[in-house]
Amino acid sequence: MIQFIDGNEALVQGALKAGCNFFAGYPITPATPILLSMMSELPARGFTAIQGEDEIASIGFCIGAAMTGKKALTATSGPGLSLYSENIGLAIMGEVPLVIVDVQRLGPATGSATKDASMDIQFVRWITSGGYPVIALAPSSVEDCYLLAVHAFNFAEKYRTPVFILSSKEIAQTRMRADLDLVALPEILERTSPASTGSGKAKAVSFANELMQPIGIVGGEELSRFTGSSHDEWGNLTKSPEVIASLNHHLNTKIDADDVALWAYSGPEKPKTLIISYGIVSRSVNEALREIKNRETGHLILKTLWPVPETVLKTYLAEAETILVPEMNHGQYLLEIERLKPVGTKIIPLNQINSELIHPKRIAEALLEVSHA
């Protein structure tokens, strides 16, 4: 069925498709429509949606709900994400399946609340102390918002971790024609409990990097401990250097970057010039390539930003002579690409942070300069 919808609406539909049954959030431009939609959709389905008294309470509600068996979602923008940061650390340490939508806008601080930018790319990666890996997905279209919402819930359940969806103002609030029935979705992963698997009383977590671990109910017979402090596999606080080392090694290595890598590529098998983009800029790149019909240029759209999809990037970087990286920030992902490029490959940043989208014409002009160099 063809719909005329925006990214926020598509993301809500994807979350519901994935089995989301709990939402908590606080109004903030440009993420508020997700809150309003969830306040309408979830109660009508017999589930729970809460407008918290602030962002700190909202993500706290989500952590509590997730650890009592719910598939939880929250949505905010940059200033709200700042307030989320302490509880995101708790979710990482407690290994809580949780999906966090960040509808980015121009910052810092209040910035321009109704203007687009990719401001939070590095923020979500280093949002809490410890520097432990996170999963962050970046949609570039209405269809992506729908698809990546399902992937986000799957990754959250599989790896027991918070997963970010880095949308942005124009993706979230620009309506487009879309037939979401044509989007190929992955199989939806459902959580198991120790009771359903017959395993009896559950550990808080296994440090063996086992995927899709049964999760006990906090406060129930299956699981009685949950903590943000260093702990053993049963959730008991510990000062043992050996146990703490095992815990931290587990947190640092449990996410398989190749498994969560999502991307799209168009262009020749061996491009002379490669454009690497993500988010809303990808649409400007596609338009520029349609206009100039440059058959020597390839376009790699990254839909997973964290962990860095190194295998994917190395594969495409190996073939190109010149790399063009357009970003609506000061170059927050550029260094990740620079450290992986072959020696001698030229890399050209194309940054814009003036409250306007990067126009396809500017990308086309940059490509023409490369071809004439």
N, C-alpha and C positions, 0 to 999 in steps of 0.2 A: 504494500500500500504506500503510495507516494504521500509524503507529508511536507508541509512547509514549516520547518522547525529550526530552532537555533541550537547551539552546542550545549547550553545548559539543559534544555529539554531532552536532547538526545542522551546526555549523560545520565539523567534521571531514569530514562527508559532502560539504559544499559544496566544501571545499578539494580533496578527492580528485576530485570531479567536474570541477573546473577544471584538473586535471592536476598538482596538487602532487606532487612526487616527492622532496622533501627537507624534513626538519624537524630543528631543533635547539632545545632549550629546557632550562630548569632548573625543578625543582619549586617551585611557589609557589601558595598558595591565593588565588583560586579557579580558577586556570588549569591546575592540574596534570592534570585529566582529559584535556585536549587532548594534553599530552605523553604520557600513558599510552596513549591511543588511537592516536596516531601511531606510538608504539613498537611497537604491535601490527600496525597496518594496513600501514605502508609496507614493512617487511621482507618481509611475506607477499606483496607485489606486486613484489618485486625491487628496491625502492628503499631509501632510507637515512633512518634516524631516529637521532638522537644525543642523549643526555642529557649536556650539557656540564658541566664542573666548576664553572661559575658562569654568570651571565647574560652577562657580558662575552664569554666564550668562545663562548657559544651564538649570539649575534647575529653574531659574527665568522665562525663556521662558515657561517652563512646567507649572508652577503655573499660569501664565497669560493665557495660552491656556486652561487649565482645567477650569478656571473660566469664559471662554467664550464658554463653552460647549463641549470641546474636551475631549476624553479619552487619557490622556497623559502618556508617558513612558520616563524614562531616565535610563541610565546605566553607572556605574562607578566602581572603586575599592577603596580600603582604603584611599589613599591620596586624591582622588577626593571627597570621602564621607566627609572628613574633611572640605573641602571647601563648601560642600552642607549644613553644619549644621545650619547656621543662617537662610537660607531660609526654611529648614525643620521646624524650629520653627514657621516661618510665616505660613507654610502650616497647621501645627497643630492648631494654633490659628485661622486661617481663615477657617478651616475645608474644606480643598481642597482635592478632590479625585485625587490621584496621585500614580503611581507605580514606585518604585525605585529599580532597580536591582543593587546589590552589588556583583560583581564577586570577591570574596575574594582571597587574596594572602598573602604570608608571609611578615610580617612587623616586627617592626614598621617603620614609614616613608617609604622610597623607598624600604627598605627590600630586598627581592629577588622577583623581579617582575614576574618571570616565575615559581615560586614554590608555592605549595598549602599549605594552613593552614586555620583554622577557627579563624581568628583574630578579627573579628568585631562583635562577638556575643553580648558582653556587650555594645559595642560602639553604635549600633543601638538602643538599649533600652534606653540609657541615652544620646542621641545625642544632646539634646537641653535642655535649662533651663526649670525648672518646673517639670520634671520627669513624664509627662503625658504618658499614655499608648500608645504603637504603636503596629501594627500588623507586624510580621516578619515570613516569611515562608522559609523553608529550603529544597530544592530538593536534592535527593540523586541519581537521574538517569535522563536519557534523557526524559523518559516518565513523570517524576515528573516536569521537567522544563516546559513541555507543559501544564500539568494539573494545576500546581500551578500558572502559568501566568494567566490562566482564573480565578482561585479563587481569585488571587490578585486584578484583576480589579473589580470583584464582591464585594469583601470586601471594596475596596476603595469607590465604589459607595454607598454601603449599609450604611457604617458608616461615610462617608465623612471624610476620613483621608488618609494620606500617608501610603502605604503598602510597606514593604521591601521584596524582594526576595533575600535570602542569598545563592547565588550560590558560586562556587569556581573554581579555575583554572582547576583542572582535570575534574570536572563535565562539565565545559563549553567547554573544548577543546579536550575531548576524544570522538572519533567517535564510535558509536555503531549501531547495527541493531535494528530498532524500527518500529513498525506499529502504528502510532499515531491514526489511525482510530479506533483502538481497545480500546483507552483510554476513559473511561466513564467520560464525562464532566458534570459539573453542568449546570443548565439553566443560560444563560447569561443575566445579569441584565442590563437594559437600563435606562439611566437617563431620568427623566421627568423635564419639566419646568413649572413654574406657568401658563404660557399661555396654555400649553397643558392640564393642569388639571383644567383650568377654575378658578383658585384661584386668579387671578389678580396680583397686585403688591406683591412681595414676601418679607418676612422677610429675613434677611441675613441667619438666622438659628433659629431653635427652640431649646430651652434649655430643652425640655421635653423628650429628647432621642428618638425622632421619627426617624424610619429608612426610608431610601430611600426618604429623603425630596426633593421636587422639588428645583432645583437650578436655581436662576435667573442669567441673563447675566450681568456681571460687565460692567458698563458704558451704559447699555441699560435701557429701561423703567422699566424692572422687578426688577433690583437691581442696586443701585447707589453707594453703599458704601462697601468697603472692607478694612480691617485694621488688623494690627498685634497688636494693642493696646487693652486693655480691653474695651468691648463694650456690648451694649444691643442686643436684638434679631434683631433689624433693622440695626445693624452695626454702631450705633452712639457711639462715645467715651463716657465713663462714669467714674465717680469717686464714684458712689454709692456703698457702701460696700455690700448691699443686692444683687444688680445686679451682681457685680463682683463675689460674692460667688456663685450665681446661674450658672454663666458662667463656673467657675472653677470646680464646682461639676459636671456639664455636661461633660466637657472635660475629667474628671477623671473616669467617670462611663459609658460612652456611648458604650464601646466595650464589648460585651458579650463573655467572654473567652471560654465558652462551644460551642458557635455557630461557632467560627472560628477555633476550635481545629481540626487538621488533623493529623492522625497517621496511622501506620500499625503495626500489631503484628503477630508474628509467634511463635509457640511453644506450650507447654502444658498449660492446663487451670490453673494449679497451679504450676508454675515453682519454682524449688528449687533455681536456680540462674537466675537472670534477667539482661540482657544487655540492657542499654538504650543508643541509639546513634542518630546521626543526620548527614545529609550531606554525604560527600564522605566516611567517616569512616563506615557508614552502610554497604557499599559494602564489605569492609574487614571483617566485622562481619559475614555477610551472607556466605562468602567463608570459614571462619573458622568453622562455624557450619556445613557446608556441609562436611568438611574434617573429623571432629571428631565425628559427628553424636551423639551429646550429647542430649538425649531426656528429660533431666531434666532442660534444659536451655531454657528460653524464650527470644525473641528479640523484644523490643519495639523501633520502629523508629519514632521519633518526626518529623513531617513535619511542625507543628506550634511551634515556640519557644516562641514568645511573642504575646499576653499575655500568661503566663505560663499555659499550659493545666492541671490545678491542679486536676480536676476530673478524667481525664485519668490517670495521674501519680499515684494518690492515689489508684485507682482501681488495678493497676498492682503491685505497691509497697507493697500492703497489703498481697500479697501471697508469696513473695520471702524471703529467708533467707539471701541471699547475692546479692548485686547490683554491677555490673561492669559498669563503665562509661568511655569509651574511647573517647578522644577528641584530636584534633590537635591544642591544645593551652595549657595554664597552668591550665586549669580547669574552664573555663568561665561559664559553665552551671552547674557545680557540686553543688554549693551552693543551687541552686533552687531545686535540687533533695534531698539534705541532709535535708533541712528544712521540707520536706514533708514525709520522710521515717518514718516508725514506730520505736518506741524506741526498741533498741536491734538489729535492722537489720544492718548488716555489709555492708558498702559501700566502694568500691575499685576504686580509680581513675586510669586511664591508659592514661597518657599524653605523647605526642611526638611533638616536635617542632624543628626539625632539617632539615627541607626542604624536607623530604621524607614522603611518605604516611605510615600510620601504617600498617605493613604487617599482613596478616591473621595469620601467624605463631605466632606472638607475642600475639595476642588475644587468640589463641588456647592454648598457654602455660599458659596464665593467668587463663583460665578456668580450665586447668588441676591442677594448683596449688590450686584453690578453691575447686575442687572436692576431693583433697587429704588432705585438711586441717582438 
